[in-house]
């Protein structure tokens, strides 16, 4: 099996870890992840049950990190924002047109982008690929 892409958009809040935690709770409660049929008691248990495949969802991502790493969500650097969007404040439309963004995502890691309307942050977009 190949890596599966996933993506989520949530309302903006300054605490990215809190936004990630809320998203993970929502996905876990909705049972929209690989391994939900095992009825795991926690997101961590779901991740353990699915072994090399992972949950193929944001449940594989447990924390926010400054740098890309396994099981982490990291922001795009200033250079990446400029390369993919030609701005430090991308909009949802810009993200939808940025194919190169997806081409540079690695398995088992997630990236996040703060999406803007004008100068105001409106949403946080999380995207990644499953481990396998």
VEXVEX-130772 format. One record per residue: x, y, z of N, C-alpha, C in turn. Coordinates in steps of 0.001 Angstrom, whole numbers, plus 500000, padded with zeros to 6 digits. Each point is the difference from the previous one (the first is absolute). Layout:
N
<<X Y Z> <X Y Z> <X Y Z>>
...
end
This chain:
132
<<500850 498819 500000> <499150 501181 500000> <500888 501234 500000>>
<<499571 501082 499419> <500763 501237 499981> <499523 500958 501070>>
<<500745 501061 500172> <499626 501020 500970> <498688 500662 499575>>
<<499155 500276 500971> <498702 500629 499765> <500068 501467 500424>>
<<499549 500924 499139> <499980 501409 500410> <498816 500289 500916>>
<<500168 500974 500851> <498890 500496 500811> <500153 501505 500136>>
<<498880 500676 500195> <500006 501446 500178> <498795 500421 500819>>
<<500186 501037 500784> <498955 500525 500872> <500168 501514 500098>>
<<498891 500687 500107> <500022 501439 500239> <499175 500278 501248>>
<<500567 500789 500905> <499326 500355 501250> <500031 501513 500159>>
<<499094 500550 500809> <500049 501446 500250> <501339 500393 500632>>
<<500466 501182 499661> <501271 500470 500537> <499898 500260 501499>>
<<501032 499619 500691> <500228 500420 501376> <501510 500092 500183>>
<<500463 500935 500817> <501444 500215 500123> <500771 498795 500539>>
<<499361 499190 500822> <500648 498822 500577> <499811 498823 499033>>
<<500996 499755 499166> <499899 498970 498957> <499871 498617 500631>>
<<500696 499748 501106> <499887 498701 500673> <498572 499767 500481>>
<<499370 501035 500545> <498606 499869 500450> <499090 499700 498809>>
<<500241 500656 498871> <499200 499730 498797> <500200 498560 499536>>
<<501256 499526 500022> <500292 498617 499616> <499310 499025 500955>>
<<500067 500265 501279> <499359 499116 500989> <498490 499908 499774>>
<<499360 501130 499736> <498548 500001 499737> <499682 499212 498734>>
<<500807 500198 498975> <499798 499268 498747> <500154 498505 500218>>
<<501029 499596 500723> <500217 498576 500270> <498807 499409 500766>>
<<499478 500731 500979> <498819 499526 500742> <498817 499824 499064>>
<<499796 500994 499127> <498864 499940 499070> <500111 498793 499076>>
<<501195 499765 499436> <500189 498869 499083> <499838 498685 500761>>
<<500549 499910 501202> <499877 498776 500786> <498537 499707 500321>>
<<499264 501018 500448> <498587 499800 500347> <499145 499658 498785>>
<<500388 500493 498821> <499232 499718 498785> <500286 498602 499455>>
<<501084 499393 500489> <500431 498671 499560> <500343 499963 498509>>
<<500485 501120 499480> <500399 500090 498590> <501505 499825 499879>>
<<500458 498785 500292> <501421 499689 499918> <500179 498498 499857>>
<<501135 499607 499444> <500350 498594 499876> <500160 499413 501399>>
<<499343 498898 500266> <500070 499356 501312> <498828 500299 500903>>
<<499069 500827 499551> <498832 500335 500825> <499176 498761 500327>>
<<500055 499010 499107> <499219 498778 500222> <500459 499228 501237>>
<<501208 500280 500481> <500506 499344 501217> <499502 500689 501269>>
<<499308 501114 499835> <499460 500793 501107> <501068 500311 501060>>
<<501097 500622 499581> <501058 500324 500959> <499515 501024 501030>>
<<500507 499932 501228> <499536 500917 501040> <500571 501416 499886>>
<<501129 500159 499305> <500646 501309 499870> <500619 500138 498614>>
<<500293 501230 499582> <500718 500178 498732> <501363 499303 500005>>
<<500664 500014 501130> <501303 499340 500103> <499859 498490 499798>>
<<498951 499425 500568> <499749 498568 499822> <499668 499690 498538>>
<<499277 500897 499343> <499683 499808 498580> <501279 499958 499183>>
<<500915 500886 500296> <501276 500041 499291> <500779 498707 500224>>
<<500033 499513 501230> <500715 498760 500316> <499359 498794 499306>>
<<498684 499957 499973> <499290 498866 499387> <500237 499884 498500>>
<<500227 501128 499349> <500101 499983 498544> <501421 499752 499499>>
<<500947 499897 500902> <501394 499657 499698> <500561 500834 498856>>
<<500603 499373 498988> <500715 500718 498935> <499081 500863 499139>>
<<498729 499647 499894> <499075 500788 499184> <499649 501327 500654>>
<<499992 500047 501322> <499509 501179 500699> <498503 500122 499824>>
<<499436 501064 500519> <498555 500208 499897> <499605 500664 498684>>
<<501014 500394 499222> <499774 500709 498727> <499171 501265 500226>>
<<500277 500664 501113> <499262 501205 500374> <500880 500874 500888>>
<<499433 501078 500451> <500707 500924 500893> <500309 499342 501346>>
<<499396 498856 500288> <500304 499292 501255> <501441 499508 500029>>
<<500639 499889 498843> <501413 499607 499951> <500916 501137 500454>>
<<499442 501176 500133> <500771 501204 500339> <499649 500405 501434>>
<<500968 499906 500897> <499701 500243 501409> <500357 501389 500499>>
<<500901 500689 499281> <500396 501308 500528> <500466 500925 498891>>
<<500097 501260 500354> <500527 501032 499118> <501498 500118 500270>>
<<500755 500195 498941> <501453 500140 500098> <500444 501157 499116>>
<<501111 500621 500355> <500542 501075 499166> <500552 499476 498683>>
<<500470 498751 500005> <500612 499388 498826> <499239 498730 499629>>
<<499931 499658 498717> <499342 498751 499596> <500650 498793 500681>>
<<499162 499109 500501> <500475 498786 500654> <498851 498997 499997>>
<<500323 498736 500211> <498972 498973 500036> <499011 500260 501130>>
<<498728 499792 499689> <498889 500154 500942> <499818 501434 500475>>
<<500540 500970 499273> <499893 501406 500369> <499397 500813 498855>>
<<499392 501118 500369> <499538 500992 499024> <500912 501208 500124>>
<<500588 500401 498897> <500923 501134 499999> <499498 501078 499035>>
<<500280 501253 500326> <499605 501069 499077> <500912 500021 498784>>
<<499544 500642 498962> <500865 500244 498861> <500949 501137 500369>>
<<501211 499935 499513> <500959 501078 500219> <499608 501209 499143>>
<<500587 501145 500290> <499769 501196 499180> <500353 499736 498546>>
<<501098 499268 499789> <500426 499687 498638> <498980 499109 499291>>
<<499466 499016 500722> <498992 499116 499396> <498724 500771 499677>>
<<499569 500879 500897> <498810 500803 499725> <500182 500811 498724>>
<<501162 500608 499851> <500271 500780 498792> <500050 499099 498756>>
<<500632 498840 500135> <500137 499096 498850> <498639 499465 499541>>
<<499163 499604 500938> <498715 499394 499634> <498913 501029 499681>>
<<500024 501150 500713> <498878 500934 499917> <500374 501429 499586>>
<<501292 500307 499933> <500471 501357 499701> <499538 501028 501022>>
<<499779 499552 501234> <499568 500899 501073> <500229 499319 501346>>
<<500020 500798 501051> <500067 499477 501364> <498596 499780 500576>>
<<498985 500450 499264> <498613 499904 500470> <499122 499358 498931>>
<<500137 498693 499797> <499223 499336 498950> <498511 499931 500328>>
<<499213 499954 498951> <498554 499834 500129> <499634 498552 499690>>
<<498780 499664 500255> <499515 498654 499689> <500106 499715 498500>>
<<499684 500970 499171> <500084 499829 498546> <501445 499721 499590>>
<<500937 500741 500554> <501417 499771 499688> <500412 498582 500362>>
<<499541 499531 501138> <500342 498645 500446> <499442 498966 499024>>
<<498784 500183 499557> <499370 499049 499087> <500730 499926 498665>>
<<500722 501036 499649> <500716 500040 498722> <501472 499623 500128>>
<<500449 499647 501193> <501429 499768 500246> <500333 498508 499973>>
<<500074 499415 498813> <500317 498580 499859> <501376 499655 500562>>
<<500940 500910 499877> <501362 499739 500468> <500036 499757 501514>>
<<499069 500608 500730> <499917 499779 501444> <499862 498510 500302>>
<<499098 499308 499303> <499767 498580 500236> <501197 499149 499570>>
<<500678 500423 498968> <501133 499231 499493> <501152 499927 500988>>
<<500062 500919 500944> <501112 500042 500944> <499658 499510 501399>>
<<498805 499451 500180> <499643 499429 501296> <500594 498600 500131>>
<<500496 499684 501181> <500588 498686 500239> <499059 499119 500820>>
<<500132 498702 499822> <499181 499034 500745> <500231 500139 501504>>
<<498904 499837 500748> <500091 499989 501455> <500187 501356 500642>>
<<499936 501052 499198> <500151 501362 500506> <498835 500840 499486>>
<<499706 501081 500708> <498969 500935 499543> <500585 501402 499996>>
<<499404 500821 499190> <500366 501419 499964> <498712 500787 500218>>
<<500149 501205 500504> <498823 500852 500121> <500286 501368 499406>>
<<498913 500616 499532> <500055 501313 499377> <498881 500832 500608>>
<<500328 501189 500435> <498971 500933 500456> <499472 500706 498758>>
<<498686 499917 499810> <499348 500597 498833> <499379 501339 500386>>
<<500139 500960 499112> <499585 501365 500275> <498864 500447 499094>>
<<499248 500966 500514> <499076 500818 499215> <500480 501416 500226>>
<<500603 500593 498978> <500647 501297 500182> <501182 499822 500934>>
<<500058 500806 501042> <501085 499896 500981> <499616 499184 501224>>
<<498793 499458 500011> <499504 499275 501168> <500132 498492 499843>>
<<500614 499321 500972> <500030 498534 499948> <498592 499455 500246>>
<<499570 499062 499149> <498627 499474 500093> <499948 498505 500296>>
<<500961 499239 499446> <499953 498548 500155> <501410 499446 500116>>
<<500054 498781 500517> <501248 499241 500011> <499754 498753 499164>>
<<500879 499781 499051> <499893 498861 499100> <501101 499012 500380>>
<<499600 498775 500323> <500938 498916 500312> <499960 499000 498852>>
<<501166 499553 499538> <500048 499011 498922> <501196 499091 500208>>
<<499837 498751 499559> <501114 499063 500081> <499690 498728 499246>>
<<500969 499096 500073> <499877 498663 499425> <500186 498977 501100>>
<<499239 498915 499913> <500147 498913 500955> <501380 499350 499840>>
<<500350 499187 500957> <501292 499316 499966> <500098 499042 498821>>
<<498968 499199 499799> <500030 498987 498942> <498653 499882 499363>>
end
